[in-house]
Amino acid sequence: MTPVRSVTQEEVDTFWRDGVVCLRGIIEPARVLAMAGPLSAMLDTPELANLTAMGDALAASGNSVLRDAEANTKKGRFVAGVDHWISHEEFADFALRSCLPIVAATILQSSKVNLWEDSVLAKEPGTAEQTAWHQDLPYFHVEGKNVCTMWCPLDHVTQDSGAVKFVKSSHLWPDVYRPNFFVSNMSIPGSPGEDVPDIDAMSAEGSCEILTFETQPGDVTIHHARTIHGAGANTSDRWRRAISLRYCGDNVVYQERPGTPLKAHHVNFVAGAPLHTDDCPAVQRS
Ligand SMILES: O=C(O)CCC(=O)C(=O)O
């Protein structure tokens, strides 16, 4: 399927300069909204983890959890899951046969992309949990320059409903920081490196710049896997549902990252080898 419009050279340049670009109206809104049914069907199933409940457990064991003070009395849940493409044809179609892999390959200036994973990230109305600042790369067992995430909203997303925030040009910073628990700044035990720096403090003192986008279905943000990003609570009375697609372009190889488990279906994992198309299906740009 072809995108609604072509990706411009300016958008490619913006991605590589800022570590993120918002592609306005790149996919038919109806194509994205067609995912609402399949997403809703898994909402109360074990396919999605309840990150709000995980936050409760972390808080009960004395760890700090990132919750909006105002929304803390509200009952919305932050739910998330990965790898739905494996068992749901609609998710496989969206990740592999919509225009999005070709758009990713264009932005990554690659001849093809391999799908690393898809994720559902939904914040119900009145969800207090913020998404902690993190990079995606330490969660992925890969190494290479051409790795990205496309964040595809199924709702009108505003600052108060939990728009994703990106640290401009942080993909150029030298470090891969420790992965964290997503609703807490606590780093995952056993992961190497430094903790993610205090981005809120850095931003307050002007030593980094935050980019964020109000989006509609049909808009897609695409960020580099080293770009530091996070998201606010959903203090609005609207849903904030998104599907994230993680793609690897040319010259990306497997690399184990201690602290995060390898995926069970990645049976062809060989450190240093190119991604195997049985585990990470490829889409050619042609
Ligand atoms: O949706 C969110 O809250 C965070 C999204 C994110 O971190 C991602 O898609 O990589």
Ligand as a Chemical Component Dictionary entry (heavy atoms), coordinates in Angstrom:
data_LIG
# 
_chem_comp.id                   LIG 
_chem_comp.type                 NON-POLYMER 
_chem_comp.pdbx_formal_charge   0 
_chem_comp.three_letter_code    LIG 
# 
loop_
_chem_comp_atom.comp_id 
_chem_comp_atom.atom_id 
_chem_comp_atom.alt_atom_id 
_chem_comp_atom.type_symbol 
_chem_comp_atom.charge 
_chem_comp_atom.model_Cartn_x 
_chem_comp_atom.model_Cartn_y 
_chem_comp_atom.model_Cartn_z 
_chem_comp_atom.pdbx_ordinal 
LIG O1 O1 O 0 3.091 5.733 24.303 1  
LIG C1 C1 C 0 3.855 5.978 25.225 2  
LIG O2 O2 O 0 3.484 6.386 26.327 3  
LIG C2 C2 C 0 5.343 5.789 25.026 4  
LIG C3 C3 C 0 5.678 5.403 23.629 5  
LIG C4 C4 C 0 7.056 4.865 23.480 6  
LIG O3 O3 O 0 7.875 4.956 24.344 7  
LIG C5 C5 C 0 7.396 4.208 22.216 8  
LIG O4 O4 O 0 6.503 3.946 21.397 9  
LIG O5 O5 O 0 8.591 3.936 22.004 10 
# 
loop_
_chem_comp_bond.comp_id 
_chem_comp_bond.atom_id_1 
_chem_comp_bond.atom_id_2 
_chem_comp_bond.value_order 
_chem_comp_bond.pdbx_ordinal 
LIG O1 C1 DOUB 1 
LIG C1 O2 SING 2 
LIG C1 C2 SING 3 
LIG C2 C3 SING 4 
LIG C3 C4 SING 5 
LIG C4 O3 DOUB 6 
LIG C4 C5 SING 7 
LIG C5 O4 DOUB 8 
LIG C5 O5 SING 9 
# 
